[in-house]
Each structure stands twice: as C-alpha cells, then as structure tokens.
Amino acid sequence: MRDFCQVGAVTSSRVESIRPRCHTVRLCDHDDELIRVLGEYAARGLRDGDVVVVVATAAHALWLDSFLRAEGIAPDRARSHGSLVSTDAHQLLSRFATKGAINRAAFHSMVGGVVREAVSSGRPVHIFGEMVSILWEAGYVVGAVELEELWNELAEQELFSLLCVYRTESVSEADDLPACAEVCRLRSDLYGRAPPGCVPPPVPILEELRGFPGTAACPAGARRSAVGAVRDWGYEHLADDAAFVATELATNAVVHAGSRFVLRLACLDGTIRISVQDRSVTPPMPKSTVASDEAGRGLALIGRLAKLWGYELVEDGKVVWA
C-alpha cells in the first residue's frame, strides 16, 4: 500500500503493475467485539459470493458459526461450496513457529498453500487471522511483527485482503509500544482504540480491491463495491458519482476487453480514485456522441464527473482510472 501514487497524477505502469494489498489491523477491547468484527467481515464476503478464509481459535470459530446462522447464512453449506474455509489458528501456527521463532519457508509453504488454494477459485479472497494476536499475547512480540511482514510478502504474490486482530490491552504495555508502532506501519489501515505511541501514518490511505470474472453481472457488483466503500469511508456525497464511474469502467472491461478485471477503490487525503485493470491493451477512446445516443457516452461523462481520468498499459493489459 505504500506504493500508492498521489491521486490526480499520471502514474507509471511500473507502479500500477504492482499488486496492491489490503492489510487491516483491528484492535478489539473484548471477545464480544472480536466476534462481531469477525462475523460482519465473514458475512459480507460470503454474501458477495467471495471466499472467506478464517484462521481463528476453535472457540471463536464456533462462535462465528452461531453468528452466521443468526444472519441467515449456513456455514456448513458455505464450507461445502468452498466459500468458507476454517483453519485452527493454534494448529496452523504450530506448523511454522516454535516458541515465537518463525520459519519463513514453512510459512510460505503452509499458510501460502491455504491462500493459493483459495485464490485458485478465481473469486476475491478475504482472510481473517488471529495468529499474530496469539503470538503477541504469548509474549512473542517480535514474532508477531515478523508474521505481519510475512503476510505482506505473501500479498505481493497472491491477491487477497487481510484483517488481523489484536486485543487492545495486550498491545498497550509501554515496553511493547515500539513494536506496536511497527505493526501500525506495516498495515494498510488501523481501526479501534489505539494506545498512545501506536498511531496511523499522518496521511491515511484507504483501499478496497475486488476481482471480477468479466460476466454481464459484474458491473452491478462493481457498482455495489464502489458505493459501499465510499460510504464506509465517510464520503456519502460522492456515492452516486463513484457508482457511475465504477459501473462504466467495469462495463467497458466486460464489453470491450471481454476479460476478467480487478476493481481498485482508494482514498488518499479526501480524494477518491477508482481504477479497473483488464486484459486488453486497446486504449479507451471517447466517442463523439449526441444526447439521444444510448451507448458510447460513458467516458465523456466520466470526464465531466472526475477531476482527471486516464489509462496506463501494464504487463498483462491496461489500467483505466479516474
């Protein structure tokens, strides 16, 4: 996420081709809050038809099932369809960490294997992880920070979003504040009551990423993602414009590129940036139209709504942004 370019500037294809990641840290005061955060995170992904990987303690996994059932979601059915993947955090952690010492190769083999299998479905992947919290609470603070770094390394290889949780009281000890500050630096965003000394960067970057298979129904999904993101970020007044831009860019990817695409929504210092990356290298060309035309006006209208728009050719296609 630190590779994000200043909004409004024409970014280089080198930077745009870097796979973005969404690595969020959430601080929870108590178990009830943790279950709610986990439940809402999982339920949202499952309702969107995505893959949700939950690396949680056995107790929290059971509570998650109860939460999902209360929300009208059958966890067993979701697992049978490959939409919900549940892995015991203690067991997975024991396969690559011993007394807080992380085996990097084993991490990429064990955890990477779980992630790669989920990503191979072709659907967006959302991961909830408690392993960092387990390490931290056991006193292996250095190991927890190293694990956060390894998650970021894995995110450079595979496309997924990650939500890690910590207990607020466990990261509030004065001796741990330097490590807490390092965790803040490694993540894309931080939510919760952060202790003094563990603060976000001065210019927060918010980002959401979703992959789509390129079918006729995808522009509607892109529209929902755009509206949900800008509203979550507190920019309700931009929801309609964001919905239109995301829908048009997604429609162009489906109709003209005929390929799967990735929608990237980002906010930097109050400016929203929306981009779609598809597999075509054909540049987008605004058409001369009149008011009565039913098609072909999308880019012209985007030009009126957005401060700037443009495109970059990348290694395996192009990125169109506004």
Residue pairs with C-beta under 8 A, 6 or more apart in sequence:
1 20
1 21
1 22
1 23
1 188
1 205
1 207
3 15
3 18
3 20
4 20
4 205
4 207
4 266
4 268
5 11
5 12
5 15
5 16
6 268
7 266
7 268
7 269
7 271
7 272
7 273
8 271
8 307
8 308
10 310
10 312
11 312
11 321
12 312
13 312
13 313
13 314
13 315
16 275
16 277
16 312
16 314
16 319
17 314
17 315
18 156
19 155
19 156
19 159
20 207
20 209
20 264
20 266
21 152
21 155
21 156
21 159
21 160
21 161
21 162
21 188
21 209
22 161
22 162
22 188
22 189
22 207
22 208
22 209
23 148
23 151
23 152
23 155
23 161
23 162
23 164
23 186
23 187
23 188
24 161
24 162
24 163
24 164
24 187
24 188
24 189
24 190
24 191
25 163
25 164
25 165
25 166
25 183
25 184
25 187
25 189
25 190
25 191
25 192
26 37
26 163
26 164
26 165
26 166
26 190
26 191
26 192
27 165
27 166
27 167
27 168
27 171
27 190
27 191
27 192
27 193
27 194
28 34
28 37
28 165
28 166
28 167
28 168
28 192
29 167
29 168
29 169
29 192
29 193
31 60
34 60
34 165
34 167
35 60
35 63
35 64
35 67
36 67
37 163
37 165
38 54
38 56
38 60
38 64
38 67
38 128
38 165
39 64
39 67
39 68
39 71
41 52
41 126
41 128
41 163
42 52
42 54
42 64
42 67
42 68
42 84
42 126
42 128
43 67
43 68
43 71
43 73
45 51
45 52
45 124
45 126
46 52
46 68
46 73
46 78
46 83
46 84
47 73
48 124
48 210
48 221
48 224
49 83
49 123
50 83
50 123
50 124
50 125
50 126
50 210
51 82
51 83
51 84
51 85
51 118
51 121
51 123
51 124
51 125
51 126
52 78
52 83
52 84
52 85
52 125
52 126
52 127
52 128
53 85
53 87
53 114
53 115
53 118
53 125
53 126
53 127
53 128
53 160
54 61
54 64
54 84
54 85
54 86
54 87
54 127
54 128
55 87
55 88
55 89
55 92
55 114
55 127
55 128
55 129
55 130
55 131
56 64
56 86
56 88
56 89
56 128
56 129
56 130
57 88
57 89
57 90
57 130
57 134
58 88
58 90
60 130
61 86
61 88
64 75
64 86
65 75
68 74
68 75
68 78
69 75
75 84
78 84
79 85
79 86
82 121
85 114
85 117
85 118
87 114
89 129
89 130
89 131
89 134
90 134
92 110
92 111
92 114
92 131
93 131
93 134
93 135
95 106
95 110
96 102
96 103
96 106
96 107
96 109
96 110
96 111
97 103
97 107
97 135
97 140
97 143
97 147
99 140
100 135
100 138
100 139
100 140
100 142
100 143
101 143
102 143
102 146
102 147
102 150
104 150
107 147
107 150
107 154
108 150
108 153
108 154
111 150
111 154
112 154
112 157
112 158
115 125
115 127
115 154
115 158
115 160
116 158
118 125
118 127
118 160
119 125
119 158
119 159
119 160
122 211
122 213
122 260
123 211
124 159
124 160
124 161
124 209
124 210
124 211
125 158
125 159
125 160
125 161
126 160
126 161
126 162
126 163
127 160
127 161
127 162
127 163
128 163
128 165
129 151
129 162
129 163
129 164
129 165
130 164
130 165
131 147
132 144
132 147
132 148
132 164
132 166
132 183
133 144
133 164
133 165
133 166
133 167
133 170
135 141
135 143
135 144
135 147
136 144
136 166
136 170
136 171
136 176
137 167
137 170
141 176
141 179
142 179
144 179
144 183
145 179
145 182
145 183
145 186
148 164
148 183
148 186
148 187
149 186
151 162
151 164
152 186
155 162
159 209
159 211
159 262
161 208
161 209
164 187
166 183
168 192
168 193
168 195
171 180
171 183
171 195
171 198
172 195
177 195
177 196
177 197
177 198
178 197
180 194
180 195
180 197
180 198
181 197
181 198
181 199
183 198
184 190
184 194
184 198
184 199
184 200
184 201
185 201
188 205
188 206
188 207
189 200
189 204
189 205
189 206
189 207
190 198
190 200
194 200
203 268
203 269
204 269
205 266
205 267
205 268
206 229
206 233
206 266
206 267
206 268
207 264
207 265
207 266
207 267
208 225
208 229
208 264
208 265
208 266
209 262
209 263
209 264
209 265
210 221
210 222
210 225
210 262
210 263
211 260
211 261
211 262
211 263
212 218
212 221
212 222
212 250
212 253
212 260
212 261
212 262
212 263
213 260
214 253
214 254
214 257
214 258
214 259
214 260
214 261
214 278
215 254
216 254
218 250
218 253
218 254
218 261
219 247
219 250
219 251
219 254
220 247
221 250
222 246
222 247
222 249
222 250
222 263
222 276
223 243
223 246
223 247
223 250
225 246
225 263
225 265
226 239
226 242
226 243
226 245
226 246
226 247
226 263
226 265
226 274
227 239
227 242
227 243
229 242
229 265
229 267
230 236
230 238
230 239
230 242
230 265
230 267
230 272
231 239
233 267
233 272
235 242
235 267
235 270
235 272
238 272
241 305
241 306
242 265
242 272
242 274
244 301
244 302
244 305
245 274
245 302
245 305
245 306
245 322
246 263
246 265
246 274
246 276
248 298
248 299
248 301
248 302
249 263
249 274
249 275
249 276
249 302
249 320
249 322
250 261
250 263
250 276
251 298
252 276
252 278
252 284
252 298
252 299
252 320
253 259
253 261
253 276
253 278
253 280
254 261
256 280
256 282
256 284
257 278
257 279
257 280
257 282
257 317
258 280
259 278
259 279
259 280
259 317
260 278
260 279
261 276
261 277
261 278
261 279
262 276
262 277
263 274
263 275
263 276
264 273
264 274
264 275
264 276
264 277
265 272
265 273
265 274
266 272
266 273
266 274
266 275
267 273
271 307
273 321
273 322
274 321
274 322
275 319
275 320
275 321
275 322
276 319
276 320
276 321
277 314
277 317
277 318
277 319
278 317
278 318
278 320
279 316
279 317
280 317
280 318
281 313
281 317
281 318
282 318
283 311
283 313
283 318
284 299
284 311
284 318
284 320
285 299
286 299
286 300
286 303
287 296
287 297
287 299
287 300
289 296
289 297
289 300
299 309
302 309
302 322
303 309
305 322
306 322
308 322
309 320
309 321
309 322
310 320
310 321
311 318
311 319
311 320
311 321
312 318
312 319
312 321
